[in-house]
Every structure is written in C-alpha cells, then in structure tokens.
Amino acid sequence: MAIYDKLPTPQSTRILKFSPPLAADDSTTICCELMMISMTDPGPYYALSYVWGDPSFKEYTLICNGNGMKITHNLWAVLRRLG
C-alpha cells in the first residue's frame, strides 16, 4: 500500500502526468509521475478509475514516481491512448 503526503488544501488533488516519451510501439510499460494540483485552476485533465477490468488479470506495468505496479489491460489501453 502506498503512503502519500497529505494534500495541502481541500481544493487539492493528485493527477498522473505522463513521463515523456510514451513509446509509440507495443511496449507494455507506461511511465508517469503523481503530482498534486489545485482544483481551483486545474487545466485540462481526464478522470479515470484505476480498477477497470478484471482485477485478477494484471499483465501490464505502470511505473509511477519510479515505483512499478501491475495494471489491467483496460486501464493500460486508455492510458496509452491518452498519453
């Protein structure tokens, strides 16, 4: 289980920012970083659930802030499309 710093204000949230480059090939790994932002002026973003798909079948890897975690195909596919 990950431990996160406390959000600084009630208007704060966390977002994933893709780490360039997101390979255009069929790589199964996506790299990103978790960032805190203010929802008072968030800029463009997409809201996604990280539990899409069968949770027992995780074949793809997400590297976030240097830490790896397995994710479902459905989440991987949408992240590849958005990245």
mmCIF file as gemmi writes it, N, C-alpha and C atoms, coordinates in Angstrom:
data_model
loop_
_atom_site.group_PDB
_atom_site.id
_atom_site.type_symbol
_atom_site.label_atom_id
_atom_site.label_alt_id
_atom_site.label_comp_id
_atom_site.label_asym_id
_atom_site.label_entity_id
_atom_site.label_seq_id
_atom_site.pdbx_PDB_ins_code
_atom_site.Cartn_x
_atom_site.Cartn_y
_atom_site.Cartn_z
_atom_site.occupancy
_atom_site.B_iso_or_equiv
_atom_site.pdbx_formal_charge
_atom_site.auth_seq_id
_atom_site.auth_asym_id
_atom_site.pdbx_PDB_model_num
ATOM 1 N N . MET Axp A 1 ? 0.842 -1.183 0 1 0 ? 1 A 1
ATOM 2 C CA . MET Axp A 1 ? 0 0 0 1 0 ? 1 A 1
ATOM 3 C C . MET Axp A 1 ? 0.882 1.24 0 1 0 ? 1 A 1
ATOM 4 N N . ALA Axp A 2 ? 0.56 2.192 -0.863 1 0 ? 2 A 1
ATOM 5 C CA . ALA Axp A 2 ? 1.343 3.421 -0.961 1 0 ? 2 A 1
ATOM 6 C C . ALA Axp A 2 ? 0.922 4.406 0.124 1 0 ? 2 A 1
ATOM 7 N N . ILE Axp A 3 ? 1.881 5.186 0.57 1 0 ? 3 A 1
ATOM 8 C CA . ILE Axp A 3 ? 1.606 6.243 1.545 1 0 ? 3 A 1
ATOM 9 C C . ILE Axp A 3 ? 1.898 7.562 0.857 1 0 ? 3 A 1
ATOM 10 N N . TYR Axp A 4 ? 0.948 8.48 0.929 1 0 ? 4 A 1
ATOM 11 C CA . TYR Axp A 4 ? 1.071 9.756 0.248 1 0 ? 4 A 1
ATOM 12 C C . TYR Axp A 4 ? 1.153 10.894 1.255 1 0 ? 4 A 1
ATOM 13 N N . ASP Axp A 5 ? 1.802 11.998 0.829 1 0 ? 5 A 1
ATOM 14 C CA . ASP Axp A 5 ? 1.795 13.207 1.636 1 0 ? 5 A 1
ATOM 15 C C . ASP Axp A 5 ? 0.372 13.732 1.713 1 0 ? 5 A 1
ATOM 16 N N . LYS Axp A 6 ? 0.047 14.37 2.822 1 0 ? 6 A 1
ATOM 17 C CA . LYS Axp A 6 ? -1.276 14.969 2.999 1 0 ? 6 A 1
ATOM 18 C C . LYS Axp A 6 ? -1.461 16.08 1.962 1 0 ? 6 A 1
ATOM 19 N N . LEU Axp A 7 ? -2.665 16.155 1.408 1 0 ? 7 A 1
ATOM 20 C CA . LEU Axp A 7 ? -2.962 17.228 0.464 1 0 ? 7 A 1
ATOM 21 C C . LEU Axp A 7 ? -2.971 18.555 1.214 1 0 ? 7 A 1
ATOM 22 N N . PRO Axp A 8 ? -2.388 19.617 0.638 1 0 ? 8 A 1
ATOM 23 C CA . PRO Axp A 8 ? -2.238 20.873 1.373 1 0 ? 8 A 1
ATOM 24 C C . PRO Axp A 8 ? -3.529 21.645 1.615 1 0 ? 8 A 1
ATOM 25 N N . THR Axp A 9 ? -4.534 21.485 0.733 1 0 ? 9 A 1
ATOM 26 C CA . THR Axp A 9 ? -5.8 22.211 0.897 1 0 ? 9 A 1
ATOM 27 C C . THR Axp A 9 ? -6.949 21.303 0.481 1 0 ? 9 A 1
ATOM 28 N N . PRO Axp A 10 ? -8.178 21.642 0.88 1 0 ? 10 A 1
ATOM 29 C CA . PRO Axp A 10 ? -9.337 20.851 0.429 1 0 ? 10 A 1
ATOM 30 C C . PRO Axp A 10 ? -9.556 20.927 -1.085 1 0 ? 10 A 1
ATOM 31 N N . GLN Axp A 11 ? -8.976 21.925 -1.746 1 0 ? 11 A 1
ATOM 32 C CA . GLN Axp A 11 ? -9.115 22.073 -3.201 1 0 ? 11 A 1
ATOM 33 C C . GLN Axp A 11 ? -8.024 21.322 -3.953 1 0 ? 11 A 1
ATOM 34 N N . SER Axp A 12 ? -7.138 20.633 -3.247 1 0 ? 12 A 1
ATOM 35 C CA . SER Axp A 12 ? -6.038 19.913 -3.883 1 0 ? 12 A 1
ATOM 36 C C . SER Axp A 12 ? -6.443 18.492 -4.233 1 0 ? 12 A 1
ATOM 37 N N . THR Axp A 13 ? -5.807 17.962 -5.271 1 0 ? 13 A 1
ATOM 38 C CA . THR Axp A 13 ? -5.979 16.566 -5.647 1 0 ? 13 A 1
ATOM 39 C C . THR Axp A 13 ? -4.685 16.081 -6.298 1 0 ? 13 A 1
ATOM 40 N N . ARG Axp A 14 ? -4.647 14.811 -6.654 1 0 ? 14 A 1
ATOM 41 C CA . ARG Axp A 14 ? -3.478 14.238 -7.309 1 0 ? 14 A 1
ATOM 42 C C . ARG Axp A 14 ? -3.844 13.844 -8.742 1 0 ? 14 A 1
ATOM 43 N N . ILE Axp A 15 ? -2.904 14.052 -9.651 1 0 ? 15 A 1
ATOM 44 C CA . ILE Axp A 15 ? -3.083 13.637 -11.045 1 0 ? 15 A 1
ATOM 45 C C . ILE Axp A 15 ? -1.836 12.887 -11.501 1 0 ? 15 A 1
ATOM 46 N N . LEU Axp A 16 ? -2.001 12.084 -12.553 1 0 ? 16 A 1
ATOM 47 C CA . LEU Axp A 16 ? -0.865 11.428 -13.198 1 0 ? 16 A 1
ATOM 48 C C . LEU Axp A 16 ? -0.424 12.276 -14.374 1 0 ? 16 A 1
ATOM 49 N N . LYS Axp A 17 ? 0.877 12.499 -14.474 1 0 ? 17 A 1
ATOM 50 C CA . LYS Axp A 17 ? 1.446 13.174 -15.629 1 0 ? 17 A 1
ATOM 51 C C . LYS Axp A 17 ? 2.357 12.177 -16.317 1 0 ? 17 A 1
ATOM 52 N N . PHE Axp A 18 ? 2.125 11.953 -17.611 1 0 ? 18 A 1
ATOM 53 C CA . PHE Axp A 18 ? 2.932 11.003 -18.363 1 0 ? 18 A 1
ATOM 54 C C . PHE Axp A 18 ? 4.366 11.5 -18.453 1 0 ? 18 A 1
ATOM 55 N N . SER Axp A 19 ? 5.3 10.599 -18.261 1 0 ? 19 A 1
ATOM 56 C CA . SER Axp A 19 ? 6.715 10.924 -18.399 1 0 ? 19 A 1
ATOM 57 C C . SER Axp A 19 ? 7.122 10.685 -19.844 1 0 ? 19 A 1
ATOM 58 N N . PRO Axp A 20 ? 7.615 11.714 -20.529 1 0 ? 20 A 1
ATOM 59 C CA . PRO Axp A 20 ? 7.992 11.517 -21.924 1 0 ? 20 A 1
ATOM 60 C C . PRO Axp A 20 ? 9.244 10.67 -22.046 1 0 ? 20 A 1
ATOM 61 N N . PRO Axp A 21 ? 9.429 9.981 -23.153 1 0 ? 21 A 1
ATOM 62 C CA . PRO Axp A 21 ? 8.386 9.789 -24.16 1 0 ? 21 A 1
ATOM 63 C C . PRO Axp A 21 ? 7.552 8.56 -23.84 1 0 ? 21 A 1
ATOM 64 N N . LEU Axp A 22 ? 6.287 8.623 -24.136 1 0 ? 22 A 1
ATOM 65 C CA . LEU Axp A 22 ? 5.422 7.451 -24.052 1 0 ? 22 A 1
ATOM 66 C C . LEU Axp A 22 ? 5.594 6.732 -25.385 1 0 ? 22 A 1
ATOM 67 N N . ALA Axp A 23 ? 6.251 5.603 -25.37 1 0 ? 23 A 1
ATOM 68 C CA . ALA Axp A 23 ? 6.634 4.906 -26.6 1 0 ? 23 A 1
ATOM 69 C C . ALA Axp A 23 ? 5.424 4.625 -27.476 1 0 ? 23 A 1
ATOM 70 N N . ALA Axp A 24 ? 5.623 4.77 -28.783 1 0 ? 24 A 1
ATOM 71 C CA . ALA Axp A 24 ? 4.547 4.509 -29.742 1 0 ? 24 A 1
ATOM 72 C C . ALA Axp A 24 ? 4.496 3.038 -30.135 1 0 ? 24 A 1
ATOM 73 N N . ASP Axp A 25 ? 5.469 2.244 -29.654 1 0 ? 25 A 1
ATOM 74 C CA . ASP Axp A 25 ? 5.467 0.825 -30.005 1 0 ? 25 A 1
ATOM 75 C C . ASP Axp A 25 ? 4.481 0.058 -29.121 1 0 ? 25 A 1
ATOM 76 N N . ASP Axp A 26 ? 4.576 -1.247 -29.099 1 0 ? 26 A 1
ATOM 77 C CA . ASP Axp A 26 ? 3.626 -2.05 -28.33 1 0 ? 26 A 1
ATOM 78 C C . ASP Axp A 26 ? 4.142 -2.363 -26.921 1 0 ? 26 A 1
ATOM 79 N N . SER Axp A 27 ? 5.012 -1.523 -26.375 1 0 ? 27 A 1
ATOM 80 C CA . SER Axp A 27 ? 5.547 -1.722 -25.036 1 0 ? 27 A 1
ATOM 81 C C . SER Axp A 27 ? 4.406 -1.867 -24.025 1 0 ? 27 A 1
ATOM 82 N N . THR Axp A 28 ? 4.601 -2.731 -23.04 1 0 ? 28 A 1
ATOM 83 C CA . THR Axp A 28 ? 3.567 -2.917 -22.024 1 0 ? 28 A 1
ATOM 84 C C . THR Axp A 28 ? 3.8 -2.044 -20.809 1 0 ? 28 A 1
ATOM 85 N N . THR Axp A 29 ? 4.832 -1.186 -20.833 1 0 ? 29 A 1
ATOM 86 C CA . THR Axp A 29 ? 5.135 -0.327 -19.696 1 0 ? 29 A 1
ATOM 87 C C . THR Axp A 29 ? 4.792 1.123 -19.998 1 0 ? 29 A 1
ATOM 88 N N . ILE Axp A 30 ? 4.126 1.783 -19.058 1 0 ? 30 A 1
ATOM 89 C CA . ILE Axp A 30 ? 3.812 3.206 -19.145 1 0 ? 30 A 1
ATOM 90 C C . ILE Axp A 30 ? 4.482 3.875 -17.948 1 0 ? 30 A 1
ATOM 91 N N . CYS Axp A 31 ? 5.148 5.003 -18.185 1 0 ? 31 A 1
ATOM 92 C CA . CYS Axp A 31 ? 5.808 5.744 -17.112 1 0 ? 31 A 1
ATOM 93 C C . CYS Axp A 31 ? 5.078 7.057 -16.858 1 0 ? 31 A 1
ATOM 94 N N . CYS Axp A 32 ? 4.981 7.429 -15.579 1 0 ? 32 A 1
ATOM 95 C CA . CYS Axp A 32 ? 4.288 8.65 -15.21 1 0 ? 32 A 1
ATOM 96 C C . CYS Axp A 32 ? 4.773 9.122 -13.838 1 0 ? 32 A 1
ATOM 97 N N . GLU Axp A 33 ? 4.283 10.271 -13.427 1 0 ? 33 A 1
ATOM 98 C CA . GLU Axp A 33 ? 4.544 10.743 -12.077 1 0 ? 33 A 1
ATOM 99 C C . GLU Axp A 33 ? 3.235 11.234 -11.473 1 0 ? 33 A 1
ATOM 100 N N . LEU Axp A 34 ? 3.106 11.071 -10.173 1 0 ? 34 A 1
ATOM 101 C CA . LEU Axp A 34 ? 1.939 11.528 -9.442 1 0 ? 34 A 1
ATOM 102 C C . LEU Axp A 34 ? 2.229 12.926 -8.935 1 0 ? 34 A 1
ATOM 103 N N . MET Axp A 35 ? 1.352 13.878 -9.268 1 0 ? 35 A 1
ATOM 104 C CA . MET Axp A 35 ? 1.559 15.28 -8.898 1 0 ? 35 A 1
ATOM 105 C C . MET Axp A 35 ? 0.348 15.812 -8.157 1 0 ? 35 A 1
ATOM 106 N N . MET Axp A 36 ? 0.57 16.79 -7.286 1 0 ? 36 A 1
ATOM 107 C CA . MET Axp A 36 ? -0.531 17.481 -6.634 1 0 ? 36 A 1
ATOM 108 C C . MET Axp A 36 ? -0.855 18.735 -7.429 1 0 ? 36 A 1
ATOM 109 N N . ILE Axp A 37 ? -2.157 19.003 -7.596 1 0 ? 37 A 1
ATOM 110 C CA . ILE Axp A 37 ? -2.603 20.229 -8.266 1 0 ? 37 A 1
ATOM 111 C C . ILE Axp A 37 ? -3.751 20.825 -7.466 1 0 ? 37 A 1
ATOM 112 N N . SER Axp A 38 ? -4.056 22.083 -7.776 1 0 ? 38 A 1
ATOM 113 C CA . SER Axp A 38 ? -5.204 22.754 -7.174 1 0 ? 38 A 1
ATOM 114 C C . SER Axp A 38 ? -6.385 22.644 -8.134 1 0 ? 38 A 1
ATOM 115 N N . MET Axp A 39 ? -7.531 22.266 -7.626 1 0 ? 39 A 1
ATOM 116 C CA . MET Axp A 39 ? -8.726 22.171 -8.464 1 0 ? 39 A 1
ATOM 117 C C . MET Axp A 39 ? -9.359 23.537 -8.711 1 0 ? 39 A 1
ATOM 118 N N . THR Axp A 40 ? -8.799 24.608 -8.126 1 0 ? 40 A 1
ATOM 119 C CA . THR Axp A 40 ? -9.319 25.943 -8.417 1 0 ? 40 A 1
ATOM 120 C C . THR Axp A 40 ? -8.953 26.375 -9.829 1 0 ? 40 A 1
ATOM 121 N N . ASP Axp A 41 ? -7.842 25.854 -10.371 1 0 ? 41 A 1
ATOM 122 C CA . ASP Axp A 41 ? -7.426 26.13 -11.742 1 0 ? 41 A 1
ATOM 123 C C . ASP Axp A 41 ? -6.634 24.927 -12.255 1 0 ? 41 A 1
ATOM 124 N N . PRO Axp A 42 ? -7.312 23.785 -12.485 1 0 ? 42 A 1
ATOM 125 C CA . PRO Axp A 42 ? -6.587 22.548 -12.759 1 0 ? 42 A 1
ATOM 126 C C . PRO Axp A 42 ? -6.022 22.409 -14.165 1 0 ? 42 A 1
ATOM 127 N N . GLY Axp A 43 ? -6.53 23.15 -15.13 1 0 ? 43 A 1
ATOM 128 C CA . GLY Axp A 43 ? -6.137 22.907 -16.514 1 0 ? 43 A 1
ATOM 129 C C . GLY Axp A 43 ? -6.841 21.655 -17.021 1 0 ? 43 A 1
ATOM 130 N N . PRO Axp A 44 ? -6.57 21.232 -18.252 1 0 ? 44 A 1
ATOM 131 C CA . PRO Axp A 44 ? -7.257 20.057 -18.809 1 0 ? 44 A 1
ATOM 132 C C . PRO Axp A 44 ? -6.764 18.759 -18.168 1 0 ? 44 A 1
ATOM 133 N N . TYR Axp A 45 ? -7.704 17.839 -17.949 1 0 ? 45 A 1
ATOM 134 C CA . TYR Axp A 45 ? -7.363 16.524 -17.405 1 0 ? 45 A 1
ATOM 135 C C . TYR Axp A 45 ? -8.488 15.546 -17.719 1 0 ? 45 A 1
ATOM 136 N N . TYR Axp A 46 ? -8.194 14.256 -17.595 1 0 ? 46 A 1
ATOM 137 C CA . TYR Axp A 46 ? -9.177 13.19 -17.748 1 0 ? 46 A 1
ATOM 138 C C . TYR Axp A 46 ? -9.321 12.494 -16.403 1 0 ? 46 A 1
ATOM 139 N N . ALA Axp A 47 ? -10.541 12.169 -16.011 1 0 ? 47 A 1
ATOM 140 C CA . ALA Axp A 47 ? -10.778 11.419 -14.773 1 0 ? 47 A 1
ATOM 141 C C . ALA Axp A 47 ? -11.013 9.955 -15.133 1 0 ? 47 A 1
ATOM 142 N N . LEU Axp A 48 ? -10.204 9.055 -14.53 1 0 ? 48 A 1
ATOM 143 C CA . LEU Axp A 48 ? -10.287 7.627 -14.813 1 0 ? 48 A 1
ATOM 144 C C . LEU Axp A 48 ? -10.277 6.83 -13.521 1 0 ? 48 A 1
ATOM 145 N N . SER Axp A 49 ? -10.869 5.648 -13.569 1 0 ? 49 A 1
ATOM 146 C CA . SER Axp A 49 ? -10.77 4.702 -12.469 1 0 ? 49 A 1
ATOM 147 C C . SER Axp A 49 ? -9.574 3.8 -12.712 1 0 ? 49 A 1
ATOM 148 N N . TYR Axp A 50 ? -8.778 3.538 -11.694 1 0 ? 50 A 1
ATOM 149 C CA . TYR Axp A 50 ? -7.617 2.665 -11.881 1 0 ? 50 A 1
ATOM 150 C C . TYR Axp A 50 ? -7.957 1.196 -11.701 1 0 ? 50 A 1
ATOM 151 N N . VAL Axp A 51 ? -9.221 0.851 -11.519 1 0 ? 51 A 1
ATOM 152 C CA . VAL Axp A 51 ? -9.602 -0.547 -11.311 1 0 ? 51 A 1
ATOM 153 C C . VAL Axp A 51 ? -10.426 -1.105 -12.471 1 0 ? 51 A 1
ATOM 154 N N . TRP Axp A 52 ? -10.328 -0.529 -13.653 1 0 ? 52 A 1
ATOM 155 C CA . TRP Axp A 52 ? -11.037 -1.053 -14.811 1 0 ? 52 A 1
ATOM 156 C C . TRP Axp A 52 ? -10.579 -2.454 -15.122 1 0 ? 52 A 1
ATOM 157 N N . GLY Axp A 53 ? -11.516 -3.305 -15.465 1 0 ? 53 A 1
ATOM 158 C CA . GLY Axp A 53 ? -11.177 -4.66 -15.902 1 0 ? 53 A 1
ATOM 159 C C . GLY Axp A 53 ? -11.11 -5.647 -14.758 1 0 ? 53 A 1
ATOM 160 N N . ASP Axp A 54 ? -10.836 -6.891 -15.109 1 0 ? 54 A 1
ATOM 161 C CA . ASP Axp A 54 ? -10.73 -7.979 -14.134 1 0 ? 54 A 1
ATOM 162 C C . ASP Axp A 54 ? -9.495 -7.753 -13.267 1 0 ? 54 A 1
ATOM 163 N N . PRO Axp A 55 ? -9.651 -7.464 -11.968 1 0 ? 55 A 1
ATOM 164 C CA . PRO Axp A 55 ? -8.5 -7.152 -11.117 1 0 ? 55 A 1
ATOM 165 C C . PRO Axp A 55 ? -7.552 -8.321 -10.899 1 0 ? 55 A 1
ATOM 166 N N . SER Axp A 56 ? -7.977 -9.539 -11.222 1 0 ? 56 A 1
ATOM 167 C CA . SER Axp A 56 ? -7.088 -10.684 -11.034 1 0 ? 56 A 1
ATOM 168 C C . SER Axp A 56 ? -6.175 -10.909 -12.24 1 0 ? 56 A 1
ATOM 169 N N . PHE Axp A 57 ? -6.398 -10.16 -13.324 1 0 ? 57 A 1
ATOM 170 C CA . PHE Axp A 57 ? -5.604 -10.338 -14.54 1 0 ? 57 A 1
ATOM 171 C C . PHE Axp A 57 ? -4.866 -9.037 -14.859 1 0 ? 57 A 1
ATOM 172 N N . LYS Axp A 58 ? -3.689 -8.885 -14.283 1 0 ? 58 A 1
ATOM 173 C CA . LYS Axp A 58 ? -2.888 -7.678 -14.487 1 0 ? 58 A 1
ATOM 174 C C . LYS Axp A 58 ? -1.585 -8.072 -15.17 1 0 ? 58 A 1
ATOM 175 N N . GLU Axp A 59 ? -1.48 -7.706 -16.453 1 0 ? 59 A 1
ATOM 176 C CA . GLU Axp A 59 ? -0.313 -8.106 -17.231 1 0 ? 59 A 1
ATOM 177 C C . GLU Axp A 59 ? 0.548 -6.929 -17.662 1 0 ? 59 A 1
ATOM 178 N N . TYR Axp A 60 ? 0.11 -5.723 -17.423 1 0 ? 60 A 1
ATOM 179 C CA . TYR Axp A 60 ? 0.828 -4.533 -17.873 1 0 ? 60 A 1
ATOM 180 C C . TYR Axp A 60 ? 1.431 -3.804 -16.684 1 0 ? 60 A 1
ATOM 181 N N . THR Axp A 61 ? 2.461 -2.981 -16.96 1 0 ? 61 A 1
ATOM 182 C CA . THR Axp A 61 ? 3.166 -2.301 -15.884 1 0 ? 61 A 1
ATOM 183 C C . THR Axp A 61 ? 3.038 -0.795 -16.015 1 0 ? 61 A 1
ATOM 184 N N . LEU Axp A 62 ? 2.751 -0.146 -14.892 1 0 ? 62 A 1
ATOM 185 C CA . LEU Axp A 62 ? 2.746 1.302 -14.769 1 0 ? 62 A 1
ATOM 186 C C . LEU Axp A 62 ? 3.89 1.651 -13.82 1 0 ? 62 A 1
ATOM 187 N N . ILE Axp A 63 ? 4.818 2.492 -14.267 1 0 ? 63 A 1
ATOM 188 C CA . ILE Axp A 63 ? 5.903 2.977 -13.42 1 0 ? 63 A 1
ATOM 189 C C . ILE Axp A 63 ? 5.534 4.396 -13.018 1 0 ? 63 A 1
ATOM 190 N N . CYS Axp A 64 ? 5.255 4.59 -11.739 1 0 ? 64 A 1
ATOM 191 C CA . CYS Axp A 64 ? 4.845 5.899 -11.23 1 0 ? 64 A 1
ATOM 192 C C . CYS Axp A 64 ? 5.833 6.341 -10.164 1 0 ? 64 A 1
ATOM 193 N N . ASN Axp A 65 ? 6.471 7.483 -10.4 1 0 ? 65 A 1
ATOM 194 C CA . ASN Axp A 65 ? 7.486 8.02 -9.484 1 0 ? 65 A 1
ATOM 195 C C . ASN Axp A 65 ? 8.551 6.978 -9.183 1 0 ? 65 A 1
ATOM 196 N N . GLY Axp A 66 ? 8.887 6.179 -10.195 1 0 ? 66 A 1
ATOM 197 C CA . GLY Axp A 66 ? 9.933 5.18 -10.048 1 0 ? 66 A 1
ATOM 198 C C . GLY Axp A 66 ? 9.501 3.863 -9.45 1 0 ? 66 A 1
ATOM 199 N N . ASN Axp A 67 ? 8.248 3.734 -9.047 1 0 ? 67 A 1
ATOM 200 C CA . ASN Axp A 67 ? 7.725 2.501 -8.454 1 0 ? 67 A 1
ATOM 201 C C . ASN Axp A 67 ? 6.795 1.802 -9.438 1 0 ? 67 A 1
ATOM 202 N N . GLY Axp A 68 ? 6.983 0.492 -9.603 1 0 ? 68 A 1
ATOM 203 C CA . GLY Axp A 68 ? 6.171 -0.272 -10.541 1 0 ? 68 A 1
ATOM 204 C C . GLY Axp A 68 ? 4.945 -0.876 -9.893 1 0 ? 68 A 1
ATOM 205 N N . MET Axp A 69 ? 3.885 -0.947 -10.672 1 0 ? 69 A 1
ATOM 206 C CA . MET Axp A 69 ? 2.678 -1.643 -10.241 1 0 ? 69 A 1
ATOM 207 C C . MET Axp A 69 ? 2.031 -2.259 -11.47 1 0 ? 69 A 1
ATOM 208 N N . LYS Axp A 70 ? 1.378 -3.383 -11.278 1 0 ? 70 A 1
ATOM 209 C CA . LYS Axp A 70 ? 0.668 -4.054 -12.377 1 0 ? 70 A 1
ATOM 210 C C . LYS Axp A 70 ? -0.722 -3.439 -12.515 1 0 ? 70 A 1
ATOM 211 N N . ILE Axp A 71 ? -1.138 -3.245 -13.772 1 0 ? 71 A 1
ATOM 212 C CA . ILE Axp A 71 ? -2.455 -2.69 -14.06 1 0 ? 71 A 1
ATOM 213 C C . ILE Axp A 71 ? -3.179 -3.582 -15.06 1 0 ? 71 A 1
ATOM 214 N N . THR Axp A 72 ? -4.49 -3.406 -15.144 1 0 ? 72 A 1
ATOM 215 C CA . THR Axp A 72 ? -5.311 -4.207 -16.051 1 0 ? 72 A 1
ATOM 216 C C . THR Axp A 72 ? -5.138 -3.732 -17.496 1 0 ? 72 A 1
ATOM 217 N N . HIS Axp A 73 ? -5.518 -4.584 -18.432 1 0 ? 73 A 1
ATOM 218 C CA . HIS Axp A 73 ? -5.44 -4.244 -19.855 1 0 ? 73 A 1
ATOM 219 C C . HIS Axp A 73 ? -6.292 -3.024 -20.177 1 0 ? 73 A 1
ATOM 220 N N . ASN Axp A 74 ? -7.5 -2.944 -19.628 1 0 ? 74 A 1
ATOM 221 C CA . ASN Axp A 74 ? -8.383 -1.822 -19.948 1 0 ? 74 A 1
ATOM 222 C C . ASN Axp A 74 ? -7.766 -0.489 -19.536 1 0 ? 74 A 1
ATOM 223 N N . LEU Axp A 75 ? -7.202 -0.412 -18.331 1 0 ? 75 A 1
ATOM 224 C CA . LEU Axp A 75 ? -6.569 0.822 -17.886 1 0 ? 75 A 1
ATOM 225 C C . LEU Axp A 75 ? -5.34 1.122 -18.738 1 0 ? 75 A 1
ATOM 226 N N . TRP Axp A 76 ? -4.522 0.119 -19.032 1 0 ? 76 A 1
ATOM 227 C CA . TRP Axp A 76 ? -3.348 0.305 -19.871 1 0 ? 76 A 1
ATOM 228 C C . TRP Axp A 76 ? -3.741 0.866 -21.241 1 0 ? 76 A 1
ATOM 229 N N . ALA Axp A 77 ? -4.787 0.307 -21.838 1 0 ? 77 A 1
ATOM 230 C CA . ALA Axp A 77 ? -5.211 0.731 -23.172 1 0 ? 77 A 1
ATOM 231 C C . ALA Axp A 77 ? -5.65 2.197 -23.192 1 0 ? 77 A 1
ATOM 232 N N . VAL Axp A 78 ? -6.404 2.614 -22.201 1 0 ? 78 A 1
ATOM 233 C CA . VAL Axp A 78 ? -6.854 4.014 -22.194 1 0 ? 78 A 1
ATOM 234 C C . VAL Axp A 78 ? -5.687 4.947 -21.887 1 0 ? 78 A 1
ATOM 235 N N . LEU Axp A 79 ? -4.769 4.56 -21.024 1 0 ? 79 A 1
ATOM 236 C CA . LEU Axp A 79 ? -3.599 5.399 -20.754 1 0 ? 79 A 1
ATOM 237 C C . LEU Axp A 79 ? -2.72 5.53 -21.993 1 0 ? 79 A 1
ATOM 238 N N . ARG Axp A 80 ? -2.552 4.448 -22.743 1 0 ? 80 A 1
ATOM 239 C CA . ARG Axp A 80 ? -1.788 4.518 -23.99 1 0 ? 80 A 1
ATOM 240 C C . ARG Axp A 80 ? -2.454 5.469 -24.982 1 0 ? 80 A 1
ATOM 241 N N . ARG Axp A 81 ? -3.764 5.4 -25.046 1 0 ? 81 A 1
ATOM 242 C CA . ARG Axp A 81 ? -4.484 6.273 -25.992 1 0 ? 81 A 1
ATOM 243 C C . ARG Axp A 81 ? -4.391 7.742 -25.588 1 0 ? 81 A 1
ATOM 244 N N . LEU Axp A 82 ? -4.51 8.024 -24.286 1 0 ? 82 A 1
ATOM 245 C CA . LEU Axp A 82 ? -4.464 9.41 -23.812 1 0 ? 82 A 1
ATOM 246 C C . LEU Axp A 82 ? -3.058 9.97 -23.795 1 0 ? 82 A 1
ATOM 247 N N . GLY Axp A 83 ? -2.056 9.106 -23.592 1 0 ? 83 A 1
ATOM 248 C CA . GLY Axp A 83 ? -0.675 9.569 -23.466 1 0 ? 83 A 1
ATOM 249 C C . GLY Axp A 83 ? -0.107 9.951 -24.777 1 0 ? 83 A 1
